[in-house]
Amino acid sequence: MTLQTQQQPHTEVVVQLNRQMIVILDFGSQYSELIARRIRETQVYSEVLSYRTSADQLRQLNPKGIILSGGPSSVYDKGAPNCDPEIWNLGIPILGVCYGMQLMVQQLGGGVERSQRGEYGKASLQIDDPTDLLTNVEDGTTMWMSHSDSVTRLPDGFSILAHTDNTPCATIADHDQKLYGVQFHPEVVHSIGGQALIRNFVYHICDCEPTWTTAAFVEESVREIRAKVGDKRVLLALSGGVDSSTLAFLLHRAIGDQLTCMFIDQGFMRKLEPERLVKLFQEQFHIPVEYVNARDRFLALVNGVTDPEEKRKHIGHEFIRVFEEESKRLGPFDYLAQGTLYPDVIESADTNVDPQTGERVAVKIKSHHNVGGLPKDLRFKLIEPLRKLFKDEVRKVGRSIGLPEEIVQRQPFPGPGLAIRILGEITEERLDILREADFIVRQEINRHGIYNELWQAFAVLLPIRSVGVMGDQRTYAYPIVLRLVTSEDGMTADWARVPYDFLELVSNRIVNEVQGVNRVVYDITSKPPGTIEWE
């Protein structure tokens, strides 16, 4: 999931009852999602909506504050995105960020022009009025700039709160109307005083209280699930990852035996994972799991397939066929539970609505591996309790309702599994080799206490053989590639600078313990230009 510079606007408006909320109107900024995350870090709920959201819709939502995001356009461009001008009359505090500030100025009668000199990167913020928005923001603090347009004339009632060497109007305000604008991006990590500014807007200007907590979310979700599901049955495709596992725990707490979890073992999981997952859920968590062994079926399907996209396509389509067959055998079900997260909601407006009931219906399954669409005649009503959450919030919820740390902190694992960590043709022999090598990698990063420091750590098997010498005899065996990376969000990544002694230990173990391997190499490619996975 990657944010685009110009997103398709998210037009769905979700009314939140009995909850304080800040709305972000998205003008195509790559940072809109980040603004929402920063607000939630203050324990106040936030939601990203399209800039096309009307003043009437906002009035119905009754947010405590509105933030206008940045964006790639210039306000004077033909066809530049505009917000409903009636929002200025709602009496709700508004903060404009970068493009949002320039739009505020333009719509309220000020002037915006192209600067003779743009400003990009770090800039020192010189504070002229250390009140309201800039309370406790240190004079001279670093803020992150990214603009080629500047405000040249303030609307009536506005004053300058701060400036930089190149930007006279870096922060502006109409205190009486509670309208504020910043020319920089307070939401990015490079803006040292950014979070203090956001907290000022949320708490002091919008008068919010920190009610968006994990406990409150769990309590509200259980109540909503029970009200929606009633006495009907729910099907969940369980993968063992943090999203589907948290969802299983939450649903089981809400509706108990009305939930059916299905785990489809396609044969491309890591060593001992399917057995451990089923045992963990059934014996420790007391959540029944329908285990479907489809290993032979999937292995036969990909026999001879070498193209990575073809692998994904075959595996995805076959998963849907297995899922359909098994759901009919175990059903009927009224609801399909999906682990949709809030970034999916922000980026996608492809909501499918039943014309008769008005309910969202499933034509895709995303909770298990994101591998493809369900047949259109296999209709479930969707239930998506996690769709309000970011990934880090899901981990907090999972931890709070008893999910063990090994699942909460589980590293990302691709839907097709080891099938795309074996380059070229997939065979049972290659799967066995890779499972053993991967198991050693996971053992050692756990033993050395670095599991949580790495975004992903795994082994890759290359479909070539090289000459080696073992026990005074010539060998001709596969090489294993070690891939250990660090990252914040998976969008960019860097290879992990682990000690040479660690690499030596892992290499020795793999060569000595895994039959069919005589060489281990370490991938030191960052993303970009490479990707984290090899296929």
Summary of the structure (lengths in Angstrom):
residues: 535
radius of gyration: 26.3
end to end distance: 16.1
largest distance: 87.1
contacts: 1759
relative contact order: 0.09
helix: 34%
strand: 23%
